[in-house]
Amino acid sequence: MPSNELYLAVLPLVHITTNPVLGYGLTEETLTVFPEKDFATKFFPDEVDKYILAFEGRANKYLIGHVTGYEFHKEPTAEH
């Protein structure tokens, strides 16, 4: 069965709109995955488990299609 190695990243989002009712400056973080390790977020050790659990829970429940499932593995970084 084919598989892809994907790396978790946290992307900050700042919403820009001319309509203040829609939340100009609303700030949030978004989790996504990339096929390149260079784009991955280098997490602090005390944060990584929480981000993995958040993505894993949502991905296995809501990301459907030709995906049969996700496996998650932590990798150490040079800094941590």
A tleap script that builds the chain and sets N, CA, C and O, in Angstrom:
source leaprc.protein.ff14SB
mol = sequence {
  NMET PRO SER ASN GLU LEU TYR LEU ALA VAL
  LEU PRO LEU VAL HIE ILE THR THR ASN PRO
  VAL LEU GLY TYR GLY LEU THR GLU GLU THR
  LEU THR VAL PHE PRO GLU LYS ASP PHE ALA
  THR LYS PHE PHE PRO ASP GLU VAL ASP LYS
  TYR ILE LEU ALA PHE GLU GLY ARG ALA ASN
  LYS TYR LEU ILE GLY HIE VAL THR GLY TYR
  GLU PHE HIE LYS GLU PRO THR ALA GLU CHIE
}
set mol.1.N position { 0.854 -1.175 0.000 }
set mol.1.CA position { 0.000 0.000 0.000 }
set mol.1.C position { 0.902 1.242 0.000 }
set mol.1.O position { 1.831 1.320 0.803 }
set mol.2.N position { 0.648 2.193 -0.870 }
set mol.2.CA position { 1.460 3.410 -0.910 }
set mol.2.C position { 1.303 4.236 0.370 }
set mol.2.O position { 0.252 4.228 1.010 }
set mol.3.N position { 2.364 4.938 0.719 }
set mol.3.CA position { 2.286 5.830 1.872 }
set mol.3.C position { 3.115 7.084 1.596 }
set mol.3.O position { 3.993 7.090 0.732 }
set mol.4.N position { 2.826 8.114 2.328 }
set mol.4.CA position { 3.534 9.393 2.217 }
set mol.4.C position { 4.009 9.807 3.593 }
set mol.4.O position { 3.272 9.696 4.573 }
set mol.5.N position { 5.242 10.285 3.668 }
set mol.5.CA position { 5.704 10.876 4.913 }
set mol.5.C position { 5.366 12.351 4.872 }
set mol.5.O position { 5.769 13.072 3.960 }
set mol.6.N position { 4.621 12.787 5.873 }
set mol.6.CA position { 4.221 14.182 5.968 }
set mol.6.C position { 4.669 14.718 7.319 }
set mol.6.O position { 4.718 13.981 8.304 }
set mol.7.N position { 4.995 15.999 7.360 }
set mol.7.CA position { 5.528 16.614 8.566 }
set mol.7.C position { 4.593 17.714 9.044 }
set mol.7.O position { 4.132 18.540 8.256 }
set mol.8.N position { 4.320 17.717 10.346 }
set mol.8.CA position { 3.361 18.625 10.959 }
set mol.8.C position { 3.917 20.044 11.061 }
set mol.8.O position { 5.083 20.246 11.399 }
set mol.9.N position { 3.079 21.001 10.768 }
set mol.9.CA position { 3.447 22.408 10.881 }
set mol.9.C position { 2.294 23.194 11.484 }
set mol.9.O position { 1.126 22.896 11.235 }
set mol.10.N position { 2.634 24.191 12.270 }
set mol.10.CA position { 1.652 25.124 12.817 }
set mol.10.C position { 1.818 26.434 12.067 }
set mol.10.O position { 2.892 27.036 12.076 }
set mol.11.N position { 0.751 26.868 11.421 }
set mol.11.CA position { 0.791 28.116 10.656 }
set mol.11.C position { -0.009 29.186 11.379 }
set mol.11.O position { -1.183 28.977 11.685 }
set mol.12.N position { 0.606 30.330 11.658 }
set mol.12.CA position { -0.162 31.435 12.252 }
set mol.12.C position { -0.985 32.122 11.169 }
set mol.12.O position { -0.504 32.330 10.055 }
set mol.13.N position { -2.199 32.465 11.488 }
set mol.13.CA position { -3.082 33.179 10.567 }
set mol.13.C position { -3.558 34.469 11.223 }
set mol.13.O position { -4.014 34.470 12.367 }
set mol.14.N position { -3.445 35.553 10.488 }
set mol.14.CA position { -4.000 36.828 10.919 }
set mol.14.C position { -4.986 37.246 9.831 }
set mol.14.O position { -4.600 37.441 8.679 }
set mol.15.N position { -6.240 37.379 10.194 }
set mol.15.CA position { -7.283 37.706 9.225 }
set mol.15.C position { -7.269 39.212 8.932 }
set mol.15.O position { -7.214 40.045 9.838 }
set mol.16.N position { -7.320 39.520 7.660 }
set mol.16.CA position { -7.352 40.909 7.208 }
set mol.16.C position { -8.665 41.112 6.453 }
set mol.16.O position { -8.948 40.394 5.494 }
set mol.17.N position { -9.452 42.072 6.875 }
set mol.17.CA position { -10.709 42.371 6.204 }
set mol.17.C position { -11.014 43.848 6.404 }
set mol.17.O position { -10.605 44.449 7.397 }
set mol.18.N position { -11.729 44.421 5.457 }
set mol.18.CA position { -12.132 45.814 5.603 }
set mol.18.C position { -13.399 45.941 6.439 }
set mol.18.O position { -13.807 47.049 6.787 }
set mol.19.N position { -14.022 44.811 6.762 }
set mol.19.CA position { -15.236 44.807 7.556 }
set mol.19.C position { -14.877 44.394 8.990 }
set mol.19.O position { -14.608 43.217 9.232 }
set mol.20.N position { -14.868 45.334 9.944 }
set mol.20.CA position { -14.481 45.004 11.315 }
set mol.20.C position { -15.404 43.978 11.985 }
set mol.20.O position { -14.994 43.306 12.932 }
set mol.21.N position { -16.631 43.854 11.507 }
set mol.21.CA position { -17.563 42.873 12.070 }
set mol.21.C position { -17.058 41.448 11.800 }
set mol.21.O position { -17.330 40.533 12.577 }
set mol.22.N position { -16.326 41.268 10.702 }
set mol.22.CA position { -15.823 39.943 10.338 }
set mol.22.C position { -14.548 39.583 11.089 }
set mol.22.O position { -14.013 38.490 10.905 }
set mol.23.N position { -14.061 40.472 11.920 }
set mol.23.CA position { -12.939 40.132 12.774 }
set mol.23.C position { -11.579 40.552 12.262 }
set mol.23.O position { -10.666 39.728 12.217 }
set mol.24.N position { -11.415 41.798 11.877 }
set mol.24.CA position { -10.116 42.281 11.429 }
set mol.24.C position { -9.074 42.009 12.517 }
set mol.24.O position { -9.269 42.363 13.679 }
set mol.25.N position { -7.994 41.391 12.135 }
set mol.25.CA position { -6.931 41.101 13.080 }
set mol.25.C position { -7.140 39.839 13.894 }
set mol.25.O position { -6.291 39.495 14.717 }
set mol.26.N position { -8.250 39.137 13.688 }
set mol.26.CA position { -8.469 37.870 14.379 }
set mol.26.C position { -7.260 36.974 14.118 }
set mol.26.O position { -6.849 36.803 12.970 }
set mol.27.N position { -6.704 36.414 15.155 }
set mol.27.CA position { -5.478 35.625 15.026 }
set mol.27.C position { -5.723 34.208 15.525 }
set mol.27.O position { -6.364 33.995 16.554 }
set mol.28.N position { -5.199 33.245 14.774 }
set mol.28.CA position { -5.348 31.846 15.153 }
set mol.28.C position { -4.185 31.037 14.609 }
set mol.28.O position { -3.403 31.528 13.795 }
set mol.29.N position { -4.076 29.816 15.053 }
set mol.29.CA position { -3.086 28.886 14.538 }
set mol.29.C position { -3.803 27.768 13.794 }
set mol.29.O position { -4.889 27.343 14.188 }
set mol.30.N position { -3.186 27.299 12.718 }
set mol.30.CA position { -3.743 26.220 11.922 }
set mol.30.C position { -2.715 25.102 11.821 }
set mol.30.O position { -1.535 25.357 11.585 }
set mol.31.N position { -3.157 23.881 11.996 }
set mol.31.CA position { -2.281 22.733 11.822 }
set mol.31.C position { -2.413 22.216 10.396 }
set mol.31.O position { -3.519 22.114 9.866 }
set mol.32.N position { -1.288 21.892 9.782 }
set mol.32.CA position { -1.291 21.288 8.459 }
set mol.32.C position { -0.082 20.376 8.354 }
set mol.32.O position { 0.740 20.319 9.269 }
set mol.33.N position { 0.027 19.672 7.255 }
set mol.33.CA position { 1.178 18.799 7.024 }
set mol.33.C position { 1.804 19.134 5.671 }
set mol.33.O position { 1.126 19.570 4.740 }
set mol.34.N position { 3.112 18.918 5.591 }
set mol.34.CA position { 3.872 19.149 4.367 }
set mol.34.C position { 4.706 17.917 4.050 }
set mol.34.O position { 5.095 17.185 4.960 }
set mol.35.N position { 4.987 17.677 2.772 }
set mol.35.CA position { 5.824 16.540 2.415 }
set mol.35.C position { 7.318 16.808 2.615 }
set mol.35.O position { 8.130 15.896 2.461 }
set mol.36.N position { 7.684 18.014 2.947 }
set mol.36.CA position { 9.089 18.374 3.149 }
set mol.36.C position { 9.378 18.638 4.616 }
set mol.36.O position { 8.681 19.424 5.259 }
set mol.37.N position { 10.391 17.993 5.139 }
set mol.37.CA position { 10.758 18.167 6.547 }
set mol.37.C position { 11.175 19.614 6.847 }
set mol.37.O position { 11.004 20.088 7.970 }
set mol.38.N position { 11.718 20.308 5.852 }
set mol.38.CA position { 12.160 21.694 6.050 }
set mol.38.C position { 11.019 22.636 6.419 }
set mol.38.O position { 11.258 23.682 7.021 }
set mol.39.N position { 9.784 22.285 6.069 }
set mol.39.CA position { 8.628 23.124 6.380 }
set mol.39.C position { 7.992 22.792 7.730 }
set mol.39.O position { 7.101 23.506 8.190 }
set mol.40.N position { 8.443 21.726 8.354 }
set mol.40.CA position { 7.863 21.297 9.630 }
set mol.40.C position { 8.191 22.303 10.731 }
set mol.40.O position { 9.243 22.941 10.715 }
set mol.41.N position { 7.284 22.428 11.671 }
set mol.41.CA position { 7.517 23.254 12.844 }
set mol.41.C position { 8.430 22.502 13.798 }
set mol.41.O position { 8.249 21.305 14.025 }
set mol.42.N position { 9.397 23.194 14.349 }
set mol.42.CA position { 10.259 22.611 15.384 }
set mol.42.C position { 9.628 22.948 16.725 }
set mol.42.O position { 9.756 24.066 17.223 }
set mol.43.N position { 8.954 21.975 17.295 }
set mol.43.CA position { 8.202 22.166 18.529 }
set mol.43.C position { 9.103 22.079 19.752 }
set mol.43.O position { 10.136 21.410 19.737 }
set mol.44.N position { 8.695 22.763 20.800 }
set mol.44.CA position { 9.326 22.561 22.097 }
set mol.44.C position { 8.846 21.214 22.630 }
set mol.44.O position { 7.711 20.819 22.364 }
set mol.45.N position { 9.687 20.505 23.375 }
set mol.45.CA position { 9.300 19.169 23.860 }
set mol.45.C position { 7.984 19.142 24.634 }
set mol.45.O position { 7.242 18.163 24.550 }
set mol.46.N position { 7.686 20.195 25.381 }
set mol.46.CA position { 6.448 20.200 26.170 }
set mol.46.C position { 5.218 20.542 25.334 }
set mol.46.O position { 4.104 20.510 25.856 }
set mol.47.N position { 5.385 20.864 24.061 }
set mol.47.CA position { 4.250 21.206 23.194 }
set mol.47.C position { 3.905 20.119 22.178 }
set mol.47.O position { 2.757 20.012 21.748 }
set mol.48.N position { 4.880 19.328 21.801 }
set mol.48.CA position { 4.708 18.443 20.660 }
set mol.48.C position { 3.563 17.452 20.840 }
set mol.48.O position { 2.796 17.235 19.901 }
set mol.49.N position { 3.425 16.848 22.010 }
set mol.49.CA position { 2.354 15.864 22.211 }
set mol.49.C position { 0.974 16.468 22.033 }
set mol.49.O position { 0.086 15.831 21.466 }
set mol.50.N position { 0.786 17.678 22.507 }
set mol.50.CA position { -0.534 18.315 22.394 }
set mol.50.C position { -0.899 18.576 20.936 }
set mol.50.O position { -2.054 18.401 20.548 }
set mol.51.N position { 0.072 18.992 20.127 }
set mol.51.CA position { -0.199 19.238 18.710 }
set mol.51.C position { -0.442 17.930 17.955 }
set mol.51.O position { -1.318 17.866 17.093 }
set mol.52.N position { 0.318 16.905 18.270 }
set mol.52.CA position { 0.104 15.605 17.624 }
set mol.52.C position { -1.279 15.066 17.956 }
set mol.52.O position { -1.991 14.597 17.068 }
set mol.53.N position { -1.662 15.126 19.217 }
set mol.53.CA position { -2.986 14.631 19.616 }
set mol.53.C position { -4.110 15.419 18.949 }
set mol.53.O position { -5.116 14.841 18.538 }
set mol.54.N position { -3.942 16.731 18.842 }
set mol.54.CA position { -4.968 17.555 18.195 }
set mol.54.C position { -5.122 17.171 16.730 }
set mol.54.O position { -6.239 16.987 16.247 }
set mol.55.N position { -4.008 17.051 16.026 }
set mol.55.CA position { -4.089 16.712 14.608 }
set mol.55.C position { -4.590 15.284 14.411 }
set mol.55.O position { -5.441 15.028 13.559 }
set mol.56.N position { -4.064 14.369 15.195 }
set mol.56.CA position { -4.449 12.962 15.069 }
set mol.56.C position { -5.945 12.762 15.276 }
set mol.56.O position { -6.590 12.049 14.507 }
set mol.57.N position { -6.492 13.381 16.300 }
set mol.57.CA position { -7.913 13.229 16.584 }
set mol.57.C position { -8.800 13.748 15.477 }
set mol.57.O position { -9.800 13.122 15.124 }
set mol.58.N position { -8.435 14.892 14.928 }
set mol.58.CA position { -9.254 15.476 13.863 }
set mol.58.C position { -9.031 14.766 12.531 }
set mol.58.O position { -9.979 14.535 11.781 }
set mol.59.N position { -7.779 14.422 12.238 }
set mol.59.CA position { -7.466 13.791 10.955 }
set mol.59.C position { -8.163 12.442 10.816 }
set mol.59.O position { -8.767 12.154 9.782 }
set mol.60.N position { -8.079 11.624 11.847 }
set mol.60.CA position { -8.679 10.288 11.763 }
set mol.60.C position { -10.201 10.328 11.731 }
set mol.60.O position { -10.838 9.362 11.311 }
set mol.61.N position { -10.778 11.423 12.165 }
set mol.61.CA position { -12.239 11.522 12.166 }
set mol.61.C position { -12.783 12.244 10.931 }
set mol.61.O position { -13.824 11.858 10.400 }
set mol.62.N position { -12.083 13.292 10.469 }
set mol.62.CA position { -12.667 14.151 9.441 }
set mol.62.C position { -11.938 14.184 8.106 }
set mol.62.O position { -12.533 14.579 7.104 }
set mol.63.N position { -10.683 13.788 8.056 }
set mol.63.CA position { -9.960 13.796 6.774 }
set mol.63.C position { -10.142 12.443 6.110 }
set mol.63.O position { -9.459 11.471 6.433 }
set mol.64.N position { -11.080 12.406 5.175 }
set mol.64.CA position { -11.438 11.140 4.544 }
set mol.64.C position { -11.140 11.217 3.050 }
set mol.64.O position { -10.557 12.196 2.585 }
set mol.65.N position { -11.515 10.244 2.335 }
set mol.65.CA position { -11.237 10.188 0.906 }
set mol.65.C position { -10.398 8.957 0.637 }
set mol.65.O position { -10.727 7.861 1.090 }
set mol.66.N position { -9.324 9.136 -0.093 }
set mol.66.CA position { -8.459 8.013 -0.438 }
set mol.66.C position { -7.414 7.733 0.641 }
set mol.66.O position { -6.468 6.982 0.407 }
set mol.67.N position { -7.579 8.327 1.808 }
set mol.67.CA position { -6.673 8.099 2.931 }
set mol.67.C position { -7.248 6.971 3.786 }
set mol.67.O position { -8.420 6.996 4.160 }
set mol.68.N position { -6.422 6.003 4.084 }
set mol.68.CA position { -6.892 4.890 4.911 }
set mol.68.C position { -6.555 5.080 6.377 }
set mol.68.O position { -7.054 4.342 7.227 }
set mol.69.N position { -5.719 6.054 6.687 }
set mol.69.CA position { -5.384 6.328 8.079 }
set mol.69.C position { -4.072 7.087 8.196 }
set mol.69.O position { -3.352 7.284 7.218 }
set mol.70.N position { -3.789 7.500 9.405 }
set mol.70.CA position { -2.574 8.248 9.702 }
set mol.70.C position { -1.818 7.549 10.814 }
set mol.70.O position { -2.420 7.016 11.746 }
set mol.71.N position { -0.507 7.553 10.715 }
set mol.71.CA position { 0.364 7.087 11.785 }
set mol.71.C position { 1.227 8.269 12.193 }
set mol.71.O position { 1.677 9.036 11.342 }
set mol.72.N position { 1.460 8.419 13.485 }
set mol.72.CA position { 2.214 9.560 13.983 }
set mol.72.C position { 3.451 9.090 14.721 }
set mol.72.O position { 3.395 8.185 15.553 }
set mol.73.N position { 4.565 9.723 14.400 }
set mol.73.CA position { 5.837 9.399 15.044 }
set mol.73.C position { 6.558 10.704 15.345 }
set mol.73.O position { 6.625 11.591 14.494 }
set mol.74.N position { 7.092 10.820 16.544 }
set mol.74.CA position { 7.879 11.993 16.907 }
set mol.74.C position { 9.308 11.788 16.413 }
set mol.74.O position { 9.861 10.689 16.473 }
set mol.75.N position { 9.891 12.898 15.919 }
set mol.75.CA position { 11.292 12.888 15.525 }
set mol.75.C position { 12.012 13.993 16.271 }
set mol.75.O position { 11.530 15.125 16.314 }
set mol.76.N position { 13.147 13.687 16.853 }
set mol.76.CA position { 13.899 14.752 17.543 }
set mol.76.C position { 14.488 15.732 16.530 }
set mol.76.O position { 14.803 15.370 15.397 }
set mol.77.N position { 14.626 16.968 16.966 }
set mol.77.CA position { 15.285 17.978 16.145 }
set mol.77.C position { 16.646 18.293 16.759 }
set mol.77.O position { 16.921 17.918 17.899 }
set mol.78.N position { 17.477 18.971 16.016 }
set mol.78.CA position { 18.816 19.299 16.506 }
set mol.78.C position { 18.751 20.161 17.761 }
set mol.78.O position { 19.589 20.035 18.653 }
set mol.79.N position { 17.745 21.043 17.825 }
set mol.79.CA position { 17.617 21.950 18.966 }
set mol.79.C position { 16.996 21.275 20.183 }
set mol.79.O position { 17.247 21.692 21.314 }
set mol.80.N position { 16.177 20.222 19.964 }
set mol.80.CA position { 15.435 19.612 21.075 }
set mol.80.C position { 15.690 18.138 21.065 }
set mol.80.O position { 15.168 17.415 21.913 }
savepdb mol mol.pdb
quit
